[in-house]
Amino acid sequence: MSITITSNVIDISPAIRERIESRFAKLNRRQVALISPHVIIQKEGQNYLVEATAGVPNDTLFAQAEDENLYAAIKELGQRLERQLNRYADKPLAQRTQTPQPITESESESEEAE
């Protein structure tokens, strides 16, 4: 998976790139294809602001996290994306269990015959 990482305030070191890629690798466990993930790292005062967008079929995931420590912000960002991806992946199952099953005509006729 090719992750685009951009930042105007810091240089993206191999350690930062590896940490971000490992967080996105955890997201691949849900078996949902992430389309063109993009991470933006900014610095606002003393805090790092990390934003990420990733496309999934028929939707887009977006999350942002802010912390004084860059690695803590990356971890929080990964957790937020993981929650969104879990909700997205489990959505068809939740809709299936909540919809009542319609009674077909053949079932109602057999109940009346008894």
Sequence and secondary structure as in RCSB ss.txt:
>XXXX:A:sequence
MSITITSNVIDISPAIRERIESRFAKLNRRQVALISPHVIIQKEGQNYLVEATAGVPNDTLFAQAEDENLYAAIK
ELGQRLERQLNRYADKPLAQRTQTPQPITESESESEEAE
>XXXX:A:secstr
   EEEESSS   HHHHHHHHHHHHHHGGG    EEEEEEEEEETTEEEEEEEEEETTEEEEEEEEESSHHHHHH
HHHHHHHHHHHHHHHHHHHHHHHS     HHHHHHHHH 
